[in-house]
Every structure is written in structure tokens, then in C-alpha cells.
Amino acid sequence: MEKWADFLISAVRYNAQKTHIDKVRSHKDEGDNVGTGEETTREDIVRKIKEGKTFVTIYKSNDKWKKGEDVRIVDIDGQEYIRTDRNRTKKDNLGELPEF
């Protein structure tokens, strides 16, 4: 399997208002394997993206990991949001990932 990104995100936890991510379950992309998941804060994701690291969402289908969407920072009126799309909605959005 080719490497999809530096890190892979398989689940998300949003704040009570569902506007910002509190944490994600992230894994190192080891090429042939998806690394063990660990909780990562939103701040760590933003910092790593700014440092040039890449993130992609992943999901399981038939017991195999499948590549989802690229994760990016979108600036809306001076506020940074983590999104898989370029929508201008003022909230984080990583698609249909399961919540934990």
C-alpha cells in the first residue's frame, strides 16, 4: 500500500457546540500499515499542518482501511478551521468520521 499522508485520522470528538474539534484519533501512516491510534489535540493538528505534515481521514470498509479526504486549515475571517472541504462554514468538519 502506498503512503497516503504523514498522519491518518479515523475518529473525532467535537466540543459541545459541534463547532470545533477537541481531539481526534490519529495514526502514523506506515505505508503498509496503519499505526496504533492515539488521541491528538486540535492544536497539535494545526501546528503539524503548519509545519508541513499531511493528514488524511480514513475509514474501515470490509475490515480494511480506506483513504478518505485530505485535511486542511481553512481561514474564515481570521479564524482557522480544520476541514476536509473548502466550505466557508465557521466550524471544523472532517466529514462523516465516527465520534468517540
C-alpha distances in whole Angstrom, upper triangle without the diagonal:
4,7,9,12,14,15,14,17,17,21,24,28,31,34,37,38,34,34,32,29,30,27,23,21,18,15,14,10,9,6,5,8,10,13,17,18,22,24,24,27,28,29,26,24,27,27,24,23,26,25,22,19,17,17,15,16,14,15,15,16,16,15,12,11,11,11,15,17,17,20,23,26,29,33,35,39,38,36,32,30,26,25,22,25,28,30,34,34,35,33,29,27,23,23,23,22,24,26,27
4,6,9,12,13,13,17,18,21,24,28,30,33,37,37,33,33,31,28,29,26,23,21,18,15,13,9,9,5,7,10,11,14,18,19,22,24,24,26,26,28,25,22,24,25,21,20,23,22,19,17,14,14,13,15,14,16,17,18,19,18,14,12,12,11,14,15,15,18,21,24,27,30,33,37,36,34,30,28,24,23,21,23,26,29,32,32,33,31,28,26,22,23,23,22,24,27,28
4,6,8,10,10,14,16,19,22,25,27,31,34,34,31,30,28,25,26,23,20,18,15,12,10,6,7,4,7,9,10,12,15,16,19,21,20,23,23,24,21,19,21,21,17,17,20,19,16,13,11,11,11,13,12,15,16,18,20,18,15,12,12,10,13,14,13,15,18,21,24,27,30,34,32,31,27,25,21,21,18,21,24,27,29,30,31,29,25,23,20,21,22,20,22,25,25
4,7,8,8,11,13,17,19,22,24,28,31,31,27,27,25,22,24,21,18,16,13,12,10,7,9,7,10,11,10,13,16,16,18,20,19,21,20,22,19,16,18,19,16,15,18,17,14,12,9,8,7,10,10,13,15,17,19,18,14,11,10,7,10,10,9,12,14,18,21,24,27,30,29,27,24,22,18,17,15,17,20,23,26,26,27,25,22,20,16,17,19,17,20,22,23
4,5,7,10,13,16,18,21,23,26,29,29,26,25,23,20,21,19,16,15,11,10,8,6,9,9,12,12,11,12,15,15,16,17,16,18,17,19,16,13,15,16,12,11,14,14,11,8,5,6,6,9,11,14,17,19,22,20,17,13,13,10,11,11,9,10,12,15,18,22,25,28,27,25,21,19,16,16,14,17,19,22,24,25,25,23,20,18,15,17,19,17,20,21,22
4,7,10,14,16,18,21,22,25,29,29,26,25,22,20,20,17,15,14,10,9,6,6,8,9,13,12,11,11,13,13,14,16,14,16,16,17,14,11,14,14,10,10,13,12,10,6,5,6,8,11,12,16,18,21,24,22,19,15,15,13,14,13,11,11,13,16,19,22,25,28,27,25,21,20,16,17,16,19,21,24,26,26,26,24,20,20,17,19,21,18,21,22,22
4,7,10,13,14,17,19,22,26,26,23,22,20,17,17,14,11,10,6,6,5,5,9,11,13,12,9,9,11,10,11,12,11,13,13,15,12,9,12,13,10,10,14,13,11,8,6,5,7,9,10,13,16,19,22,19,17,13,14,12,12,12,10,10,12,15,18,21,24,27,26,23,20,18,14,15,14,18,20,22,24,25,24,21,18,17,14,16,18,15,17,18,18
4,7,10,12,15,17,21,24,25,21,21,19,15,16,13,10,8,5,5,6,6,10,11,13,11,8,9,10,9,11,12,11,14,14,16,14,11,14,15,13,12,16,16,15,11,9,6,5,6,6,10,12,15,18,16,14,10,10,9,9,10,9,9,13,15,19,22,24,28,26,24,20,18,14,14,13,16,19,21,23,23,23,20,17,15,12,14,14,12,14,15,16
4,6,8,11,14,17,20,21,18,18,15,12,13,10,7,6,4,6,9,10,13,15,16,14,10,11,11,8,10,10,9,12,12,14,13,10,13,15,13,13,17,17,16,13,11,7,6,5,6,8,11,15,18,16,15,11,11,10,9,10,10,9,12,15,17,21,23,26,25,22,18,16,12,12,11,15,18,19,22,21,21,18,14,12,9,11,12,8,10,11,12
4,7,11,14,17,20,21,18,19,17,13,14,11,8,6,6,8,11,12,15,16,17,14,10,11,11,8,10,10,11,14,14,17,16,14,17,19,17,17,21,21,20,17,14,11,9,6,5,6,9,12,15,13,12,9,10,10,9,11,12,12,15,18,20,23,25,28,28,24,21,18,15,14,13,17,20,21,23,22,22,19,15,13,10,11,10,6,7,9,10
4,7,10,14,16,18,14,16,14,11,11,9,6,5,8,10,14,15,18,20,20,17,14,14,13,9,10,9,11,12,13,16,15,13,16,19,18,18,21,22,22,19,16,13,11,8,8,9,11,14,17,16,15,13,13,13,12,13,14,13,16,18,20,23,24,27,27,23,20,17,14,14,13,17,20,20,22,21,20,17,13,12,9,10,9,5,5,6,7
4,7,10,13,14,11,12,10,7,8,6,4,6,9,12,16,17,21,22,23,20,17,17,15,12,11,9,10,10,10,14,14,12,15,17,17,17,20,22,21,19,17,13,13,10,11,12,14,18,21,19,19,16,16,16,14,14,15,13,15,16,18,20,21,24,24,20,17,14,12,12,13,16,19,19,20,18,17,14,10,10,8,10,9,6,6,5,6
4,7,9,11,9,11,9,6,6,5,6,9,12,15,19,21,24,26,27,24,20,19,18,14,13,10,10,10,10,13,14,13,15,18,18,19,21,23,24,21,20,16,16,14,15,15,18,21,24,22,22,20,20,20,17,18,18,15,17,17,19,21,21,24,23,19,17,15,13,14,15,18,20,20,21,18,17,13,11,11,10,12,12,9,9,5,6
4,7,8,5,7,6,4,5,7,9,12,15,18,21,23,27,28,30,27,23,23,21,17,16,13,12,11,10,13,15,14,15,18,19,19,21,24,24,22,21,18,18,15,17,18,20,23,26,25,25,23,22,21,19,18,19,16,17,16,17,19,19,21,21,17,15,12,12,13,15,17,19,18,18,15,14,10,8,9,10,12,12,11,11,8,9
4,6,5,7,6,6,6,9,12,15,17,21,24,26,30,32,33,30,26,26,24,20,18,15,14,12,11,14,16,16,16,19,21,21,23,25,26,24,23,21,21,19,21,22,24,27,30,29,29,26,26,25,22,22,22,19,19,18,18,19,19,21,20,16,16,13,13,15,18,20,21,20,19,16,14,11,10,12,14,15,16,15,14,11,11
4,6,8,9,10,9,12,15,18,21,24,28,30,33,35,36,33,29,29,27,23,21,18,18,16,15,17,20,20,20,23,25,25,26,29,30,28,27,24,24,22,24,24,26,29,32,31,31,29,29,28,25,24,25,22,22,21,21,22,21,22,22,19,18,16,17,18,20,22,23,21,21,17,15,12,13,14,16,17,17,17,16,12,13
4,5,8,10,11,14,16,20,22,26,29,31,34,36,37,34,31,30,29,25,23,20,19,17,15,18,21,20,20,23,25,24,26,28,29,28,27,24,24,22,24,24,27,29,33,32,32,29,29,28,25,24,24,21,21,20,19,19,18,19,20,16,17,14,15,16,19,20,21,18,18,14,12,10,11,13,15,16,17,17,17,14,15
4,6,7,9,12,14,17,19,23,26,27,31,32,34,31,27,27,26,22,21,18,17,15,13,16,19,17,18,21,22,22,23,26,27,25,24,21,20,18,20,21,23,26,29,29,28,26,25,24,21,20,20,18,18,17,17,18,17,19,19,16,15,12,13,13,16,17,18,16,16,12,11,8,8,9,12,13,13,13,13,11,13
4,7,10,13,14,18,20,23,26,27,31,32,34,32,28,28,27,23,22,19,17,15,12,15,17,16,15,19,21,20,21,24,25,23,22,20,20,18,21,22,25,28,31,31,30,27,26,24,21,19,19,16,16,14,14,14,13,15,15,12,12,9,10,11,14,15,16,14,13,10,7,4,6,8,11,13,15,15,16,14,16
4,6,9,11,15,16,20,23,24,28,30,32,29,25,25,24,20,19,15,14,11,8,11,14,12,12,16,17,17,18,21,22,20,19,17,18,16,19,21,24,27,30,29,28,25,25,23,20,18,18,14,14,12,13,13,13,15,15,11,10,8,8,10,14,15,16,15,14,12,9,6,5,8,10,13,15,14,15,13,14
4,6,7,11,13,17,19,21,25,26,28,26,22,21,20,17,15,12,10,8,6,9,11,10,11,14,15,15,17,19,20,18,17,15,15,14,17,18,21,24,27,26,25,22,22,20,18,17,16,13,13,13,14,15,16,18,17,14,12,9,8,10,13,15,17,16,16,14,12,9,6,8,9,12,13,12,13,10,11
4,7,11,13,16,19,22,25,27,29,26,22,21,19,16,13,10,9,6,6,9,11,11,12,14,16,16,18,20,21,19,19,16,17,16,18,19,22,26,29,27,26,23,24,22,20,19,19,15,16,15,17,18,19,21,20,16,14,12,11,14,16,19,20,20,20,18,15,12,10,12,12,15,16,14,14,11,11
4,7,9,13,16,18,21,24,25,22,19,17,16,12,10,6,5,4,6,9,9,9,12,14,14,15,17,19,20,17,17,14,15,14,16,17,19,23,26,24,23,20,21,20,18,18,17,14,15,15,18,19,21,23,22,18,16,13,12,14,16,19,21,21,21,20,18,14,11,12,12,15,15,12,12,10,9
4,6,10,13,15,18,20,22,19,15,14,13,9,8,6,5,7,7,11,10,9,12,14,13,14,17,18,19,16,15,11,12,10,12,13,16,19,22,20,20,17,17,16,15,15,15,12,14,15,18,20,22,24,23,20,17,14,11,13,14,17,20,20,21,20,19,15,12,12,10,13,13,10,10,9,8
4,7,10,13,16,18,19,16,12,11,9,6,5,5,6,9,11,13,12,11,14,16,15,16,19,20,19,16,15,12,12,10,10,12,14,17,20,18,17,14,15,15,14,15,15,14,16,18,20,23,25,28,26,23,20,17,14,15,16,19,22,23,25,23,22,19,15,15,12,14,14,10,10,9,8
4,7,9,12,15,16,13,10,9,8,5,5,6,6,10,11,13,11,9,13,14,12,13,17,17,16,13,12,9,10,9,10,12,14,18,20,18,16,13,14,13,13,14,13,12,15,16,20,22,25,28,26,23,20,17,14,15,15,19,21,23,25,24,23,20,16,15,13,15,15,12,13,13,12
4,6,9,11,13,10,6,5,6,5,7,9,9,13,14,16,13,12,16,16,13,15,18,17,17,13,12,10,10,10,10,12,14,17,19,16,15,12,13,13,14,15,14,14,17,19,22,25,28,31,29,26,23,21,17,18,17,21,24,25,27,27,26,23,19,18,15,17,17,14,15,16,15
4,6,9,11,9,6,5,7,8,9,12,12,15,16,17,14,13,16,16,13,14,17,16,15,11,10,9,11,12,12,14,16,19,21,18,16,13,14,13,15,16,15,14,17,19,23,26,29,32,30,27,24,22,18,19,18,22,24,27,29,29,28,25,22,21,18,20,20,17,18,19,19
4,6,8,7,5,6,10,10,13,15,15,18,18,20,17,15,18,18,14,15,18,17,15,11,10,9,9,11,11,13,15,17,19,17,14,11,12,11,13,14,13,14,17,20,23,26,29,33,31,29,25,23,19,19,18,21,24,26,29,29,29,26,22,21,18,19,20,17,19,21,21
4,6,5,6,6,10,12,14,17,17,21,22,23,19,18,21,21,17,18,21,19,17,14,13,13,13,15,14,16,17,19,20,18,15,13,14,14,16,18,17,18,21,23,27,30,33,36,34,32,28,27,23,23,22,25,27,30,33,33,33,30,26,25,21,23,23,21,22,24,23
4,6,7,9,13,15,18,20,20,23,24,25,22,20,23,23,19,19,22,21,18,15,14,14,13,15,13,16,16,18,19,17,14,12,13,12,15,17,16,18,21,24,27,31,33,37,35,33,29,28,24,24,21,24,27,30,33,33,34,31,27,26,22,23,24,21,23,25,25
4,7,10,13,15,18,22,22,25,26,28,25,23,26,26,22,23,26,24,22,19,17,16,15,16,14,16,15,17,17,15,12,11,13,13,17,19,19,21,24,27,30,34,36,40,38,36,32,30,27,26,24,27,30,32,35,35,36,33,29,27,24,24,24,22,23,25,26
4,6,9,12,15,18,19,23,24,25,22,21,24,24,21,22,25,24,22,18,17,15,14,15,12,14,13,15,16,13,11,9,12,13,16,18,18,20,23,26,29,32,35,39,37,35,31,29,25,24,23,26,29,31,34,34,34,31,27,26,22,23,22,20,20,22,22
4,7,8,12,15,16,19,20,22,19,18,21,22,18,19,23,22,20,16,15,13,12,12,10,11,11,14,15,12,10,8,10,11,14,16,16,17,20,23,26,30,32,35,34,31,28,25,22,21,20,23,26,28,31,31,31,28,24,22,19,20,19,16,17,19,19
4,6,9,13,14,17,19,21,18,17,20,20,17,19,22,21,20,16,15,13,13,14,12,14,14,17,18,15,13,11,14,14,16,18,18,18,21,23,27,30,32,36,34,31,27,25,22,22,21,25,28,30,32,32,31,28,24,23,20,21,21,18,18,19,18
4,7,10,12,16,18,20,17,17,21,21,18,20,23,22,22,18,17,15,15,15,13,14,14,18,19,15,15,13,16,16,18,20,20,19,22,24,28,30,33,36,34,31,28,26,22,23,22,26,29,31,33,32,31,28,24,23,20,21,21,17,17,17,16
4,7,9,13,15,17,15,14,18,19,17,18,22,21,21,17,16,14,14,13,12,13,14,17,19,16,15,13,15,16,16,18,18,17,20,22,25,28,30,33,31,28,25,22,19,20,20,23,26,28,30,28,28,24,21,20,17,19,18,14,14,14,12
4,6,10,13,15,12,12,16,17,15,17,20,20,20,17,16,14,15,14,14,15,17,20,22,19,19,16,18,18,18,19,19,17,20,21,24,26,29,31,29,26,23,21,18,20,20,24,26,28,29,28,27,23,20,19,17,19,19,15,15,14,12
4,7,10,12,10,11,14,15,14,16,19,19,20,17,17,14,15,14,15,16,18,22,24,21,21,18,20,19,19,19,19,16,18,19,22,24,26,28,27,23,20,19,16,18,19,22,25,26,27,25,24,20,17,17,15,18,18,14,14,12,10
4,7,8,6,7,11,11,11,13,15,16,17,14,14,12,14,14,15,17,20,23,26,24,22,19,20,19,18,18,17,14,16,16,19,21,23,25,23,20,17,16,13,16,17,21,22,24,24,23,21,18,15,16,14,17,18,15,15,14,12
4,5,5,7,9,10,11,13,15,15,17,15,15,13,16,15,17,19,22,26,29,27,25,22,23,21,20,19,18,14,15,14,17,19,20,23,20,17,15,13,12,15,17,20,21,22,22,21,19,16,13,15,14,17,19,16,16,14,13
4,5,5,6,9,10,11,12,14,16,14,14,12,14,14,17,19,22,26,29,27,26,23,23,21,19,17,16,12,12,11,14,15,17,19,17,14,11,10,8,12,14,17,18,19,19,18,15,13,10,12,12,15,17,15,16,14,14
4,5,5,6,9,10,11,12,14,13,15,14,16,17,20,23,26,29,32,30,29,25,25,23,21,20,17,14,13,11,14,15,17,19,16,13,11,11,10,14,17,19,20,21,20,19,17,15,12,15,15,19,21,19,20,18,18
4,6,5,6,9,10,10,12,11,12,12,15,16,18,21,24,28,31,28,27,23,24,21,20,19,17,13,13,12,16,17,20,22,19,16,13,13,12,15,17,20,21,22,22,22,20,17,15,16,16,19,21,19,20,18,18
4,5,5,6,9,10,11,9,9,8,11,13,15,18,22,25,28,26,24,21,21,18,17,15,13,10,10,9,13,15,18,20,18,15,12,11,9,11,13,16,17,19,20,19,18,15,12,13,12,16,18,16,18,17,17
4,6,5,6,9,10,10,10,10,13,15,18,21,25,28,31,30,28,24,23,20,19,16,14,10,9,7,10,12,15,17,14,12,9,9,8,11,13,16,16,18,18,18,16,14,12,14,13,17,20,18,20,19,20
4,6,5,6,9,9,11,12,15,17,20,24,27,30,33,31,29,26,25,22,21,19,16,13,12,10,14,14,17,19,16,14,11,12,11,15,17,19,19,21,21,21,19,18,15,17,17,21,23,21,23,22,22
4,5,5,6,5,8,9,13,15,18,21,24,28,31,29,26,23,22,20,19,17,14,11,11,11,15,16,19,22,19,17,14,14,12,15,16,18,19,22,22,23,21,19,16,18,16,20,22,20,22,22,22
4,5,5,5,6,8,11,14,17,21,24,27,30,29,26,22,21,18,17,15,11,9,7,8,11,13,17,19,17,15,12,12,10,12,13,15,16,18,19,20,19,17,15,16,15,18,21,19,22,22,22
4,5,7,9,11,15,18,21,24,28,31,34,32,30,26,25,22,21,18,14,12,10,9,12,13,16,18,15,15,11,13,12,14,16,17,17,20,20,21,20,19,16,18,18,21,24,23,25,25,26
4,6,9,12,16,19,21,25,28,31,34,32,30,26,25,22,22,19,16,14,12,12,15,16,20,22,19,18,15,16,15,17,18,20,20,23,23,25,23,22,20,21,20,23,26,24,27,26,27
4,6,10,13,17,19,23,26,29,32,30,27,24,23,20,19,17,13,12,11,12,15,17,20,23,20,19,16,16,15,16,16,18,19,22,23,24,23,22,19,20,19,22,25,23,26,26,27
4,7,10,14,16,20,23,26,29,27,24,20,20,17,17,15,11,10,10,12,16,18,21,24,22,20,17,16,14,15,15,18,19,22,23,24,23,22,18,19,17,20,22,20,23,23,24
4,7,10,13,17,20,22,26,24,21,17,16,13,13,11,8,7,8,11,14,17,21,24,22,20,16,15,12,13,12,15,16,19,21,22,22,20,17,16,14,17,19,18,20,21,22
4,7,10,13,17,19,23,21,18,15,14,11,10,9,6,5,8,11,14,17,20,23,22,20,16,14,11,11,10,13,15,18,20,20,20,18,14,14,11,13,16,14,17,18,19
4,6,10,13,16,19,18,16,12,10,7,6,5,4,5,9,12,15,19,21,25,24,21,18,15,12,10,8,12,15,17,20,20,21,18,15,13,9,11,13,11,15,16,18
4,7,11,13,17,16,14,10,9,6,5,5,7,7,11,14,16,20,22,25,25,22,18,15,12,10,8,12,15,17,20,19,20,17,14,11,7,8,10,8,11,13,15
4,7,10,13,12,10,6,6,5,5,8,10,11,15,18,20,23,25,29,28,26,22,19,15,14,12,15,18,20,23,22,23,20,17,14,10,10,10,8,10,13,15
4,7,10,10,8,6,5,7,7,10,13,14,18,21,22,26,28,31,31,28,25,21,18,16,14,17,21,21,25,24,25,21,18,15,12,11,9,7,9,12,14
4,7,6,5,5,6,9,10,14,16,18,21,24,26,30,31,35,35,32,28,25,22,20,18,20,24,25,28,27,28,25,22,19,15,14,12,10,10,14,15
4,5,5,6,7,10,11,15,18,20,24,27,28,32,33,37,37,34,31,28,24,22,19,22,26,26,30,29,30,27,24,21,18,16,13,13,13,17,18
4,6,8,10,13,15,19,22,24,27,30,32,36,37,41,41,38,35,31,28,26,23,26,29,30,33,33,34,31,28,25,21,20,17,16,16,19,21
4,7,9,13,15,19,21,23,27,30,32,35,37,41,40,37,34,31,27,26,23,26,30,31,34,33,34,31,27,25,21,20,17,16,15,18,19
4,6,10,13,16,19,20,24,27,30,33,35,39,38,36,32,29,25,24,21,24,28,29,32,32,33,30,26,23,20,19,17,15,16,19,20
4,7,9,13,15,17,21,24,26,30,32,35,35,32,28,25,22,20,18,21,24,26,29,28,29,26,23,20,16,16,15,13,14,17,18
4,6,10,13,15,19,22,24,28,30,33,33,31,27,24,20,18,15,18,22,23,27,26,28,25,22,19,15,14,13,12,14,17,19
4,7,9,12,15,19,21,25,27,30,30,28,24,21,18,15,12,15,18,20,24,24,25,23,19,17,13,13,13,12,15,18,20
4,7,9,13,16,18,22,23,27,27,25,21,18,15,12,9,12,15,17,20,20,22,19,16,13,10,9,10,9,13,16,18
4,6,9,13,14,18,20,24,24,22,18,15,12,9,6,8,12,14,17,17,19,17,14,11,8,8,11,11,14,17,19
4,6,10,12,16,18,22,21,20,16,14,10,8,6,8,11,14,16,17,18,17,14,12,9,11,13,13,17,18,20
4,7,10,13,16,19,18,16,13,10,7,6,5,8,10,13,15,15,16,14,10,9,7,10,13,12,16,17,19
4,6,10,13,16,15,13,10,8,6,6,6,8,8,11,13,14,14,13,10,10,10,12,16,15,19,19,21
4,7,10,13,12,10,6,6,5,6,9,9,9,11,11,13,12,11,9,10,11,14,18,17,20,20,22
4,6,10,10,8,6,5,6,7,9,9,7,8,8,10,9,10,9,10,12,14,18,19,22,21,24
4,6,6,5,5,6,9,10,13,12,10,10,8,10,9,11,11,13,15,18,21,22,25,24,26
4,5,5,6,7,11,11,14,13,10,10,7,8,7,9,11,13,16,18,22,23,25,24,27
4,6,8,10,14,15,18,17,14,13,10,11,9,12,14,17,20,22,25,26,28,27,29
4,7,10,13,15,18,18,15,15,12,13,11,13,14,17,20,22,26,26,28,27,29
4,7,10,13,16,16,14,14,11,11,8,10,11,14,17,19,23,23,25,23,25
4,7,10,13,13,12,12,11,11,9,9,9,12,14,17,20,20,22,21,23
4,6,10,11,10,10,9,9,7,6,5,8,10,13,16,16,19,18,20
4,7,9,10,11,11,11,10,8,5,6,7,11,14,13,16,16,18
4,5,7,8,10,10,10,8,6,5,5,8,12,12,15,15,18
4,7,9,12,12,13,11,9,6,5,7,10,11,15,16,19
4,6,9,10,12,11,10,8,8,8,12,14,17,19,22
4,6,9,11,11,11,10,11,12,16,17,21,21,24
4,6,9,10,10,9,11,12,15,17,20,21,24
4,6,9,10,11,14,14,18,20,22,22,25
4,6,8,9,12,13,16,18,20,20,23
4,7,9,13,14,17,19,21,20,22
4,6,10,12,14,15,17,16,18
4,7,9,12,12,14,13,16
4,6,9,9,12,12,15
4,7,7,10,11,13
4,6,9,11,14
4,6,9,13
4,6,10
4,7
4
